Amino acid sequence: MIFGRRPVVEMLEKGIKPDKILLQSGIDAAFNTKIRALAKDLEVQIQVVPWQKLKSLTRATHQGVIALRAFVEYKRVQNVVHQLFEDGHDPFLLMLDRITDVRNLGAIARSAEVFGAHGIILPMSDSAPVNGESVKASAGALLNIAVCRERSLPKTLEELHDLGLSSYAADLRAEKNLADIQIKGPAVIVLGSEDLGISSQLLTHVHHTFLIPQLGKTQSLNVSVAAGIVLYHAMVQRG
């Protein structure tokens, strides 16, 4: 944690990007305007919280603002893709939509790293945080794979298409089975939560959809289990 007005402002002015800024509700207008402008430039999320929340995090004089440093250094997905192409690799990425459980995020990251994915793409909001619990659930994999956070997943997916990546999404309404899908070349796999699925706005941008065949009566797999199945299938096809 970085707390206090001057330390947080100096951190942002130096271009150091925290995971999130906690701002006390009712803070004076001048500081509120300044901190929001700096956070916007770096695309940092601000969460307004009561004074009691800040007090529960530190007994030091926080002056109404605490910046939470990320466990990992978030990367821009375009930079990751360009570097992979330069190194002679076909980018293989995983995009997660509305995965809010830290244990699921950790388990997915573990499978992604084990089965050869180069990076994970998360939205800036409505997503599980990369924190101590998710890192632990990943068995450290979140520290060994590129983690990207983007403001708009639909826009990011379109940008990946422009860079030459094909997209594949797990969807219970799909007509094709996973076994009928070839996940080769530059690719991004899109997964959503088991209760909400992939947002319709994002799904309309996906090139290919598939379902994982099931024999039992349960409606859907846990998303981390589905991720492991899909990533293994892709790994085998990609050699």
C-alpha positions as CSV (number, residue, x, y, z in Angstrom):
1,M,0.0,0.0,0.0
2,I,1.0,3.6,-0.7
3,F,-1.0,6.1,1.4
4,G,-1.1,9.8,1.9
5,R,-1.8,12.5,-0.7
6,R,1.7,13.5,-1.6
7,P,3.1,9.9,-2.0
8,V,0.2,8.8,-4.1
9,V,0.3,11.8,-6.3
10,E,4.1,11.5,-6.8
11,M,3.7,7.8,-7.7
12,L,1.1,8.6,-10.4
13,E,3.1,11.6,-11.7
14,K,6.1,9.2,-12.2
15,G,3.9,6.9,-14.2
16,I,3.9,4.1,-11.6
17,K,0.6,2.4,-12.0
18,P,-1.2,0.9,-9.0
19,D,-3.8,-1.8,-9.1
20,K,-6.5,0.5,-7.6
21,I,-6.9,3.7,-5.7
22,L,-9.2,3.9,-2.7
23,L,-10.5,7.4,-2.2
24,Q,-12.4,8.6,0.9
25,S,-16.0,9.6,0.2
26,G,-16.5,13.4,0.6
27,I,-12.8,14.3,0.1
28,D,-12.2,17.9,-0.9
29,A,-13.0,18.8,-4.5
30,A,-9.6,20.1,-5.5
31,F,-7.8,16.9,-4.5
32,N,-10.6,14.8,-6.0
33,T,-10.2,16.5,-9.3
34,K,-6.4,16.2,-9.3
35,I,-6.2,12.5,-8.4
36,R,-8.9,11.5,-10.9
37,A,-7.1,13.3,-13.7
38,L,-3.9,11.5,-12.9
39,A,-5.7,8.2,-12.5
40,K,-7.5,8.6,-15.9
41,D,-4.2,9.2,-17.7
42,L,-2.8,5.9,-16.4
43,E,-6.2,4.1,-16.7
44,V,-6.3,3.3,-13.0
45,Q,-9.6,2.4,-11.3
46,I,-10.7,4.6,-8.4
47,Q,-13.0,3.2,-5.8
48,V,-14.8,5.6,-3.4
49,V,-15.0,4.1,0.1
50,P,-15.9,5.3,3.6
51,W,-13.3,6.5,6.0
52,Q,-13.7,3.4,8.1
53,K,-12.5,1.2,5.2
54,L,-9.3,3.2,4.9
55,K,-8.8,3.0,8.7
56,S,-9.2,-0.8,8.6
57,L,-6.3,-1.0,6.1
58,T,-3.8,1.2,8.0
59,R,-3.5,3.0,11.3
60,A,-1.1,5.6,9.7
61,T,-2.3,9.0,8.5
62,H,-3.7,8.2,5.1
63,Q,-5.2,11.6,4.3
64,G,-8.1,10.0,2.6
65,V,-6.3,8.1,-0.1
66,I,-4.6,4.7,-0.4
67,A,-3.1,3.2,-3.6
68,L,-2.9,-0.6,-3.7
69,R,0.1,-1.8,-5.6
70,A,-0.5,-4.8,-7.9
71,F,1.0,-8.2,-7.3
72,V,2.0,-8.3,-11.0
73,E,3.1,-5.7,-13.6
74,Y,0.1,-5.5,-15.9
75,K,1.1,-5.4,-19.6
76,R,-0.6,-4.0,-22.7
77,V,-1.9,-6.8,-24.8
78,Q,-0.7,-5.2,-28.1
79,N,2.8,-5.0,-26.7
80,V,2.7,-8.7,-25.7
81,V,1.4,-9.7,-29.2
82,H,4.0,-7.6,-31.1
83,Q,6.8,-9.1,-28.9
84,L,5.6,-12.6,-29.5
85,F,5.6,-12.1,-33.3
86,E,9.1,-10.6,-33.1
87,D,10.3,-13.6,-31.3
88,G,8.8,-16.0,-33.9
89,H,5.8,-17.2,-31.9
90,D,2.2,-17.5,-32.8
91,P,0.4,-15.6,-29.9
92,F,-1.8,-17.8,-27.9
93,L,-3.9,-15.8,-25.4
94,L,-6.8,-16.3,-23.0
95,M,-9.5,-13.6,-22.5
96,L,-11.7,-13.9,-19.4
97,D,-15.0,-12.1,-19.2
98,R,-16.8,-11.7,-15.9
99,I,-14.6,-14.1,-13.9
100,T,-15.0,-12.7,-10.4
101,D,-13.9,-15.5,-8.2
102,V,-10.2,-15.3,-7.2
103,R,-9.9,-19.1,-6.9
104,N,-11.3,-19.6,-10.4
105,L,-8.9,-17.0,-11.7
106,G,-6.0,-18.7,-10.0
107,A,-6.9,-22.1,-11.3
108,I,-7.4,-20.9,-14.8
109,A,-4.0,-19.1,-14.8
110,R,-2.4,-22.3,-13.6
111,S,-3.9,-24.3,-16.5
112,A,-3.0,-21.5,-19.0
113,E,0.6,-21.4,-18.0
114,V,0.9,-25.2,-17.9
115,F,-0.7,-25.6,-21.4
116,G,1.4,-23.0,-23.0
117,A,-0.7,-19.8,-23.2
118,H,1.3,-16.7,-23.5
119,G,-1.0,-14.3,-21.6
120,I,-4.3,-13.7,-19.9
121,I,-6.5,-10.7,-20.7
122,L,-8.8,-9.3,-17.9
123,P,-11.2,-6.4,-17.9
124,M,-10.5,-3.5,-15.6
125,S,-13.8,-3.9,-13.9
126,D,-16.1,-6.9,-13.0
127,S,-13.1,-9.2,-12.7
128,A,-11.4,-11.0,-9.9
129,P,-8.3,-9.2,-8.6
130,V,-4.8,-10.5,-8.9
131,N,-4.0,-10.7,-5.2
132,G,-2.4,-13.0,-2.8
133,E,-5.3,-15.4,-2.8
134,S,-5.5,-15.7,-6.6
135,V,-1.7,-16.0,-6.9
136,K,-1.8,-18.8,-4.3
137,A,-4.6,-20.6,-6.1
138,S,-2.5,-20.4,-9.3
139,A,0.4,-22.1,-7.6
140,G,2.5,-19.0,-8.6
141,A,1.5,-19.2,-12.3
142,L,0.1,-15.7,-12.3
143,L,3.7,-14.6,-11.7
144,N,5.0,-16.5,-14.7
145,I,2.5,-15.5,-17.4
146,A,1.7,-12.1,-18.9
147,V,-1.4,-10.5,-17.4
148,C,-3.1,-7.8,-19.3
149,R,-5.9,-5.5,-18.2
150,E,-8.0,-3.7,-20.8
151,R,-10.8,-1.2,-20.4
152,S,-13.0,-2.7,-23.2
153,L,-12.8,-6.4,-24.0
154,P,-14.9,-6.1,-27.3
155,K,-12.6,-3.3,-28.5
156,T,-9.5,-5.3,-27.4
157,L,-10.8,-8.4,-29.3
158,E,-11.2,-6.3,-32.5
159,E,-7.7,-5.0,-32.1
160,L,-6.4,-8.6,-31.8
161,H,-8.3,-9.5,-34.9
162,D,-6.6,-6.6,-36.7
163,L,-3.3,-8.0,-35.5
164,G,-4.1,-11.4,-37.2
165,L,-5.4,-13.4,-34.2
166,S,-8.5,-15.7,-34.6
167,S,-10.9,-15.9,-31.7
168,Y,-12.7,-18.9,-30.2
169,A,-15.3,-18.8,-27.4
170,A,-17.0,-21.5,-25.3
171,D,-20.8,-21.1,-25.6
172,L,-23.5,-23.6,-24.6
173,R,-25.6,-22.4,-27.6
174,A,-22.9,-23.2,-30.1
175,E,-23.5,-25.7,-32.9
176,K,-20.0,-27.2,-33.1
177,N,-18.3,-29.3,-30.5
178,L,-14.8,-28.5,-29.2
179,A,-13.5,-31.6,-31.1
180,D,-14.5,-30.0,-34.4
181,I,-12.6,-26.8,-33.8
182,Q,-9.0,-26.3,-34.9
183,I,-7.2,-23.8,-32.6
184,K,-4.0,-23.2,-34.5
185,G,-1.9,-20.2,-35.4
186,P,-2.3,-16.8,-33.6
187,A,-5.3,-17.3,-31.4
188,V,-7.3,-16.0,-28.4
189,I,-9.7,-18.1,-26.5
190,V,-12.6,-16.4,-24.7
191,L,-14.2,-17.8,-21.6
192,G,-17.0,-16.4,-19.4
193,S,-18.3,-17.3,-16.0
194,E,-20.5,-20.4,-15.6
195,D,-23.5,-18.4,-14.3
196,L,-23.3,-15.4,-16.6
197,G,-21.4,-16.7,-19.6
198,I,-19.8,-14.3,-22.1
199,S,-21.5,-11.0,-22.5
200,S,-23.5,-10.7,-25.7
201,Q,-21.6,-7.6,-26.7
202,L,-18.3,-9.5,-26.6
203,L,-19.7,-12.7,-28.1
204,T,-20.8,-10.9,-31.3
205,H,-17.2,-10.1,-32.0
206,V,-15.9,-13.7,-31.7
207,H,-15.0,-15.6,-34.9
208,H,-15.8,-19.2,-33.8
209,T,-17.9,-20.7,-31.0
210,F,-18.0,-24.2,-29.6
211,L,-19.4,-26.2,-26.8
212,I,-17.8,-28.9,-24.6
213,P,-19.9,-32.1,-24.9
214,Q,-21.5,-33.3,-21.7
215,L,-23.3,-36.5,-20.7
216,G,-24.5,-35.7,-17.2
217,K,-27.5,-33.6,-16.1
218,T,-25.5,-30.7,-14.6
219,Q,-26.0,-27.6,-16.7
220,S,-22.4,-26.5,-17.0
221,L,-18.8,-27.1,-16.0
222,N,-16.9,-24.9,-13.5
223,V,-15.1,-22.4,-15.6
224,S,-11.7,-23.4,-14.4
225,V,-12.4,-27.0,-15.4
226,A,-13.7,-25.9,-18.8
227,A,-10.5,-23.8,-19.2
228,G,-8.3,-26.8,-18.6
229,I,-10.2,-28.9,-21.2
230,V,-10.0,-26.2,-23.8
231,L,-6.4,-25.3,-23.2
232,Y,-5.3,-28.9,-23.3
233,H,-7.2,-29.4,-26.6
234,A,-5.5,-26.3,-28.1
235,M,-2.0,-27.4,-26.8
236,V,-2.3,-30.8,-28.5
237,Q,-3.4,-29.2,-31.8
238,R,-0.7,-26.6,-31.7
239,G,2.0,-29.2,-31.2
